[in-house]
Amino acid sequence: MMIKHRNAKTFTSLCTYEARLLRKPLVSGRKATTIRDRVEMSTTWFIAKEYLKRLEIDFEENGRKTFSVTPRTKTETKVIEVFPGKNWITLTTRLMDMTDLPLKARKSAYETLLKANATLVEVNFGVDKKNCLMIRNAIPVTGISYDIFNCTYEAHLSAIKFFFEKLYPQMSEEQ
């Protein structure tokens, strides 16, 4: 079937008009980015919440930003914070306040923690803004599964246990 030139031109101009409409964002660039980030963030938040439920762990929701998890095994720490972010789900726990440590003991503690970071693969020891020693591990959201989340949580618990059984006594001796 032959298409007349006029119809082909009309068809082409309609396609061009529709393409222009599809290219035009419904909201401004900044708003579109914010909306996309919120959607990704809320998806990550729901994933973290569902995995915590499946682990049958007691937790508290802190708004729509974090979860405070009460470890099911007995640990020296009371809370593990779970931060669902755009690209990562991060688990953090404050282990001790380092403001009272003398400078020499603090330097020795930093050395011990650096060596521990080289030993433990899944977790990192560090110092936060409030000068508290903390442990942290993060899970990339891409390719996340329940098994990966569970392994990361268990590694976090093991690192807490490792700190209080091995590192804390060593750091206490050096004070």
N, C-alpha and C positions, 0 to 999 in steps of 0.2 A: 504494500500500500504506500502510495506516495503522499508525503506531507507537503502541503503548500508552503511556500516561503513565508507567508504571513503568519501561519500557525507556528512554524518553527521559531520564528522571531519572538512571538508571544510566549512560547514555551521557554525559550532561552531567558527572556527577561523575567518571567515568573521564577525560574530557578535562581537567577541572580538575586532577586528580591528576597526569596526565602533564605538563601545563603547569608545575605546581609543580616537578616533577622536572627538567624542562628548564631552568628558571630557576635552580635551585640549582647553584652552581659545584662542580666536583669537587674543587677545591683552593681555598685562601684567596685573597683578592684580591691580596696581595703576591706570593704564589707564582705565581699565574696571570699576572701582569704579567711576572715574571721569565722564566717559560717562554716567553711570547709574544715577549719581547725576544730571548731566545736563538735562537728559531726564525728570527726576522727577521734577526738578526745572522749566523747561520750561512748563511742563504740569500744574504745580501750577500757573505759571505766566499767562498762557492762561485762566485758570479758573478764577483767580482774575480779569483779564481784561474783560472777558465776563460778570461777575457779576456786575462790575462797569458800563458797558454799559447798562445792563438791569435795573439798578437803575436810569439810565438817569442822571448821575452825571458828572459834568465837571472834567476831570482829565488830567494830563500830564504824559507821559511815560518818565522816567529817565533811558535811556538806556534799558537794559532788566533786571533791578534789582528792581526798585521800581516804584510806582505811587504816584504822588502828587495830592491829591483830594481836590477840592474846595467844601466845604460843601454847600448843596443846601439851608439850612436854615441859617439865620443870627446868626453867633457865633462870639465870641471875637477872635477866632483863624482864621487864613487865610488858613492853609493847614493841612490836615490829610495825613500822609505818610502811604502807604500800602506796606508792604514788603512780597512778596510771597517767602517763603522758601521751603526747601525740605519737611518738615513735618507740617509746620504751615504757616498760613497767618496772619501776625501781623499788627495791626493798631496802630500807635503812633501819638501823637500830643504834641508839646512843648507848655506849658501853660504860663510859666514865667521864667525869669532868677533869680536865687537865690543867685548870687554872691554878690549883693548889700545888702542883708539882714544881719543885725547884728547877732552875734552868738546866742543870747538869742531868738530873733525872729525866727531864723532858727530852733532851737530846738523845739520851740512851733509849728512851721509849720510841722515839722516831726511828732510830736504827733498827730496833726490834720489829717494829711494824713494817718497815721496808723489807726486811728479810721474810717476814710472814707473808707479805704480798707476793713475794717470789715463790713461796711454798704453796700457797693456796691458789688454785686456779679460778674457781668460781666467784670468789668474793674479793673485795678490797677493803683494807683498813684505811682510815683517813681521819682528818680533824675538820669539824664543821666551823661555821662562823662564830658559834658560841664557845669555841675552844673545847668542845667535847670530842672525845675519841668515839668514832662511829665505824660501823661496818656497813658496807653497801654492795649490792649486786643488782644488775639490771638485765632485763630480758627484752630483746628486740621484738616488737609487735609483729613484724613480718615473719611469718612461719611459726608463730606461737601455737603451742598445743597444751593440753592439760598436763601431759607427761613432763614437758619442759618446765612448766610453771611449778609442778610438784617437786621436780629435782632441784630447781633453783631455791625453792622454799626450804627443802631439806638441807641443802648446802649452807643456807643462811643459818639454820639452827645448829648445824655442825660447827660452823665458824664461831658462833657465840660460845658454844661449849669449849672449843679449842682455845679461845681467848681466856676464858675464866679458869680453865684447867692448866694451861701451859704458859701463856703470856702474862697474865695478871700476877701470878706469884713471882715470876721473874722480874717484872716491873716493880713490884712491891719491895723486893729485896734491895733494889738499886736506890731506893729512896733513903 
